[in-house]
Amino acid sequence: MLQIAVLEFDVGISVERTEDVAHVVSMSTQTLPPANVMLAAFLERDASYDGIFLTGVRTTGIFCRPTCSAKKPLPENIDFFPSSGDALHAGFRPCNRCRPMELSGTPPEWLRGLLAAVEVDPSRRWSEQDVRAAGLSPERVRRWFKQHHGMTFHAYSRARRLGTALGQVKKGSQVGRAAFDVGYESLSGFQEAFHRYFGSSPTTIDDATVIRVDRLATPLGPMLVAATDEALCLLEFVDRRALPTQISRIRAGLHAVFVPDRNAIIEQAAEEVSAYFSGALRDFMVPIVAPGTEFQRTVWRALAEIPYGVTRSYAELAQSIGNPKAVRAVGRSNGLNALAIIVPCHRVVGADGRLVGYGGGLWRKQKLLELETI
């Protein structure tokens, strides 16, 4: 799994008292939301703020994620920090429950052996007894997969088997042989499971594009990444509301089926995204494919040409494609971009320079622009 370096910033110290309730403590140049907003997010365990701030509890000396399940302290005992480094420098230690030193979306240490075993033998049929034999609680594993992937571990394992079978069918293996190779005891059982997961039978998708799907952990939260064997077609934050729509558009545009897996394109994207967040990369080289109308693709090409550290207004973007009256259409196409960061729609701002219109959340847009500040 991808590990991406936490952003580091110049150190300077400022402490602000806010309504005599909570402290905003910033030893970095990052900008935090208002204290009352962070306090509400912390008390409600709002996952959309994971990666935006951390909370230090002065009575325990521990710092946590906004989503930590531990008992909430009194507001007057809370300090807010923009990064784990700031919290550590202030004398707090990381919480053992929510593990704020690990990137959001990173599989916990206790689960990594099981995930590795699935990758070694994707055809294996896992029972709850097998999971227990691996020293794990099936209930705990099921809860983690439901929370982070929206499916149970057994559903994930089935999807991996089906993905392996699909790859064999695409390479010319007979359906029956592919079914038995990945552990299905009957051809009818395999075909039923295949249809339920992919929406088609294995004999009717010979011309379908196989898209591998995985998750990347980033300093701004987990992202969903998807690629054909030739090009990257999706890179989006997993909490974006329009993500299901993006997936449907890509499925239709590329006549595709999705399987949980990795390939060389995803590995390249992971390395480049890691380098981008560490400040070592400004221009992405991973090949991309973006199904859409000719106008949409024109807008996305124009977005890709906005230099690192530079912003453009929607009007300027419309002007750059030779259609100055198409500001609204440019804005809609901008919002349909499915390759966040790589096709940098975060570099488009309002006419007055304000941050507007970012599907991943304006706070992420601000963080990305801060990272790119030259």
C-alpha positions in Angstrom: 0.0 0.0 0.0 1.1 3.5 -0.8 2.7 5.6 1.9 2.8 9.3 1.1 5.0 11.7 3.1 3.3 14.1 5.4 3.7 17.7 4.3 6.4 19.6 6.1 6.3 23.4 6.5 8.5 26.1 8.0 8.2 26.4 11.7 7.0 29.5 13.5 4.8 29.7 16.6 1.5 31.4 17.3 -1.1 30.7 19.9 -4.6 32.2 19.7 -7.3 32.1 22.3 -10.8 31.6 20.7 -13.8 32.4 22.8 -12.0 31.0 25.9 -13.1 27.6 24.8 -10.4 25.9 22.6 -6.9 26.8 21.4 -5.8 27.0 17.8 -2.1 26.2 18.0 -0.2 26.6 14.7 3.6 26.1 14.4 3.3 26.0 10.6 2.2 28.2 7.8 -0.9 26.0 7.1 -4.3 27.6 7.5 -6.9 26.1 9.8 -10.7 26.5 9.7 -12.3 28.6 12.5 -12.1 27.1 15.9 -15.9 26.7 16.3 -16.0 24.8 13.0 -13.3 22.5 14.1 -14.9 22.0 17.5 -18.2 21.0 15.9 -16.5 18.7 13.4 -14.6 17.0 16.3 -17.7 16.6 18.5 -19.6 15.1 15.5 -16.7 13.0 14.4 -17.0 14.5 10.9 -14.8 12.4 8.6 -14.6 15.1 6.0 -12.2 17.0 8.3 -9.8 14.0 8.6 -6.5 15.4 7.4 -7.4 19.0 8.0 -6.7 19.3 11.7 -5.7 17.2 14.8 -6.9 17.7 18.3 -4.7 17.7 21.4 -6.3 16.9 24.7 -4.4 18.7 27.5 -5.7 16.5 30.3 -4.3 13.4 28.7 -1.4 14.7 26.6 -2.8 12.8 23.6 -3.5 14.0 20.1 -6.2 12.5 17.9 -8.0 12.6 14.5 -11.4 14.4 14.3 -13.0 11.0 14.0 -11.5 9.3 17.0 -14.0 7.1 18.8 -12.6 7.9 22.3 -14.7 9.8 24.8 -14.8 13.5 23.9 -13.0 15.9 26.3 -14.4 19.2 27.5 -13.9 21.9 24.9 -11.7 24.0 27.2 -9.2 21.2 27.3 -8.8 20.9 23.5 -6.0 22.3 21.3 -6.1 22.2 17.5 -3.1 21.5 15.3 -2.7 21.5 11.5 -0.3 18.6 11.5 1.1 15.7 13.6 4.5 17.5 13.6 2.9 20.5 15.3 1.2 18.3 17.9 4.4 16.4 18.7 6.4 19.6 19.0 3.8 20.8 21.5 4.4 17.8 23.7 1.5 15.6 22.7 1.7 11.9 21.9 -0.3 10.1 19.3 -3.5 8.3 20.2 -3.2 4.5 20.1 -6.9 4.2 19.1 -7.2 6.4 16.0 -3.5 6.3 15.1 -3.1 9.9 13.8 0.5 9.2 12.6 -0.8 6.9 9.9 -2.3 8.3 6.7 -6.1 8.0 6.5 -7.0 5.0 4.5 -3.8 3.0 5.2 -4.6 -0.5 6.3 -3.8 -1.1 9.9 -0.8 -3.3 10.8 -3.1 -6.1 12.2 -4.8 -6.5 8.8 -1.8 -6.3 6.4 -0.9 -10.0 6.7 -4.4 -11.0 5.6 -4.3 -8.6 2.7 -0.9 -10.0 1.6 -2.2 -13.5 1.8 -5.1 -12.6 -0.5 -2.7 -11.1 -3.0 -0.4 -14.2 -2.9 -3.4 -16.5 -3.7 -6.4 -14.6 -5.0 -8.2 -17.8 -5.9 -8.4 -18.9 -2.2 -11.9 -19.2 -0.7 -11.7 -17.7 2.8 -13.9 -19.0 5.6 -14.4 -17.3 9.0 -12.4 -20.2 10.4 -9.5 -19.3 8.1 -9.6 -15.7 9.3 -9.6 -16.9 12.9 -6.6 -19.2 12.1 -4.8 -16.1 10.9 -5.2 -14.7 14.5 -8.0 -12.2 13.5 -11.6 -11.7 14.6 -13.9 -12.1 11.6 -16.2 -9.4 13.0 -13.4 -6.9 13.3 -12.2 -7.7 9.7 -15.8 -7.3 8.4 -16.3 -4.0 10.2 -13.0 -2.6 8.7 -13.9 -3.6 5.2 -17.4 -2.3 5.4 -16.1 1.1 6.7 -13.3 1.5 4.3 -14.5 -0.4 1.2 -18.2 -0.6 1.5 -18.1 -4.4 1.3 -17.3 -7.3 3.5 -14.0 -9.1 3.4 -15.6 -12.1 1.8 -17.1 -9.9 -0.9 -13.7 -8.4 -1.4 -12.2 -11.9 -1.7 -14.8 -13.0 -4.2 -14.2 -9.9 -6.3 -10.5 -10.6 -6.4 -11.3 -14.2 -7.6 -13.6 -12.9 -10.2 -11.1 -10.3 -11.3 -8.5 -13.0 -11.8 -11.0 -15.1 -13.7 -11.9 -12.2 -15.9 -8.3 -11.7 -16.8 -8.0 -15.3 -17.8 -11.1 -15.1 -19.9 -9.8 -12.0 -21.7 -6.6 -13.9 -22.4 -8.5 -16.7 -24.1 -9.1 -19.2 -21.4 -12.3 -21.2 -21.6 -14.9 -20.0 -19.1 -15.1 -23.4 -17.4 -11.3 -23.6 -16.9 -11.1 -20.0 -15.7 -13.9 -20.8 -13.1 -12.1 -23.8 -11.7 -8.7 -22.1 -11.7 -10.0 -19.5 -9.3 -11.7 -21.9 -6.9 -15.3 -22.1 -8.1 -16.7 -25.7 -7.8 -19.3 -25.3 -10.5 -19.6 -23.4 -13.7 -23.1 -22.2 -12.9 -22.0 -20.9 -9.5 -19.2 -19.0 -11.2 -21.4 -17.5 -13.9 -24.0 -16.4 -11.3 -21.4 -14.7 -9.1 -19.8 -13.1 -12.2 -23.1 -11.7 -13.4 -23.9 -10.4 -9.9 -20.6 -8.5 -9.6 -20.0 -7.3 -13.1 -23.5 -7.1 -14.5 -22.7 -9.4 -17.4 -21.9 -13.0 -18.0 -18.3 -13.9 -18.8 -19.2 -14.9 -22.3 -20.7 -11.5 -23.2 -17.9 -9.2 -22.1 -15.2 -10.4 -24.4 -14.8 -6.9 -25.8 -15.0 -5.1 -22.4 -12.2 -3.0 -21.1 -10.8 -4.3 -17.8 -10.2 -1.5 -15.3 -8.2 -2.2 -12.1 -9.3 -0.3 -9.0 -7.4 0.4 -5.8 -7.0 3.0 -3.0 -4.2 5.4 -2.3 -3.6 6.9 1.1 -2.7 10.6 0.8 -2.2 13.5 3.3 -5.6 14.8 2.2 -7.5 11.5 2.7 -7.8 8.3 0.7 -8.3 8.4 -3.0 -9.8 5.9 -5.4 -7.5 5.1 -8.3 -8.5 3.2 -11.5 -6.6 2.3 -14.7 -6.8 0.2 -17.8 -3.6 -1.7 -18.7 -2.7 1.4 -20.9 -3.8 4.5 -19.0 -5.1 6.0 -15.8 -8.8 6.9 -16.0 -9.8 7.8 -12.4 -8.2 9.5 -9.4 -10.7 10.9 -7.0 -11.1 11.4 -3.2 -13.3 8.6 -1.9 -15.7 11.0 -0.1 -16.6 13.0 -3.2 -20.3 12.9 -3.7 -20.1 12.6 -7.5 -17.8 9.6 -7.4 -20.5 7.0 -8.3 -21.5 9.2 -11.2 -17.8 9.4 -12.3 -17.5 5.6 -12.2 -20.7 5.2 -14.2 -19.5 7.6 -16.9 -16.2 5.8 -17.2 -17.9 2.4 -17.3 -20.1 3.6 -20.2 -17.4 5.6 -21.9 -14.9 2.8 -22.0 -17.3 -0.1 -22.1 -15.6 -1.3 -19.0 -15.8 -3.6 -16.0 -14.1 -2.8 -12.7 -12.1 -5.3 -10.6 -10.2 -4.7 -7.4 -6.5 -5.0 -8.3 -3.3 -3.1 -9.2 -1.3 -2.9 -12.4 1.8 -1.0 -13.6 -0.2 2.1 -14.4 -1.6 2.3 -10.9 1.9 1.7 -9.5 3.3 4.6 -11.6 0.4 6.9 -10.5 1.0 6.0 -6.8 4.7 6.9 -7.1 4.0 10.2 -8.9 1.3 11.2 -6.4 3.7 10.4 -3.6 6.3 12.6 -5.2 3.8 15.4 -5.8 2.8 15.5 -2.2 6.4 15.4 -1.0 7.2 18.4 -3.3 9.5 16.5 -5.6 7.2 16.4 -8.7 5.4 19.1 -10.6 4.5 17.4 -13.9 2.8 14.0 -14.1 4.0 11.6 -16.7 1.5 8.7 -16.1 -0.6 8.2 -19.3 -4.3 9.1 -18.9 -7.5 8.5 -20.7 -10.6 10.7 -20.1 -13.8 9.6 -21.8 -16.1 12.6 -22.6 -17.3 14.9 -25.3 -14.9 16.8 -27.5 -15.7 20.0 -25.7 -15.0 18.4 -22.3 -11.7 16.9 -23.5 -10.7 20.3 -24.8 -11.3 21.9 -21.4 -9.4 19.1 -19.6 -6.4 19.6 -22.0 -6.5 23.3 -21.1 -6.6 22.4 -17.4 -3.5 20.2 -17.8 -1.7 23.1 -19.4 -2.1 25.4 -16.3 1.4 25.5 -14.8 2.2 24.3 -11.3 1.8 27.2 -8.8 -0.4 29.2 -11.2 -4.2 29.8 -11.1 -6.7 30.7 -13.8 -10.2 32.0 -13.6 -13.1 30.2 -15.4 -13.2 33.1 -17.9 -9.5 32.8 -18.6 -9.9 29.1 -19.1 -12.8 29.7 -21.6 -10.6 32.3 -23.4 -7.7 29.9 -23.6 -9.9 27.4 -25.6 -11.1 30.1 -28.0 -14.6 30.2 -26.6 -14.8 33.2 -24.2 -18.6 32.9 -23.9 -18.6 29.4 -22.7 -17.7 30.2 -19.0 -20.6 28.1 -17.6 -19.9 25.2 -19.8 -16.2 25.3 -18.9 -17.2 25.3 -15.2 -19.4 22.2 -15.8 -16.6 20.4 -17.6 -14.2 21.3 -14.9 -16.5 19.7 -12.4 -16.7 16.5 -14.4 -12.9 16.0 -14.4 -12.3 12.5 -13.0 -8.5 12.8 -12.6 -8.0 15.1 -9.6 -4.6 16.6 -9.1 -3.2 15.1 -12.3 -5.6 17.2 -14.4 -5.4 20.2 -12.0 -8.9 21.6 -11.8 -8.0 22.8 -8.3 -6.0 25.6 -10.1 -9.2 27.2 -11.4 -10.6 30.0 -9.1 -13.3 32.7 -9.2 -12.8 35.9 -11.1 -11.9 37.7 -7.9 -9.5 35.0 -6.8 -11.8 33.3 -4.3 -11.8 29.5 -4.0 -15.0 28.1 -5.6 -16.3 24.9 -7.1 -14.1 22.0 -6.1 -15.8 18.5 -5.8 -13.2 17.3 -3.3 -14.0 20.2 -0.9 -12.7 23.7 -0.8 -10.4 22.9 2.1 -8.6 20.4 -0.1 -8.4 22.9 -2.9 -6.7 25.3 -0.5 -4.3 22.7 0.7 -3.3 21.8 -2.8 -2.7 25.4 -3.8 -0.7 26.0 -0.6 1.5 23.0 -1.5 2.1 24.4 -4.9 3.0 27.9 -3.7 6.4 28.8 -5.1 
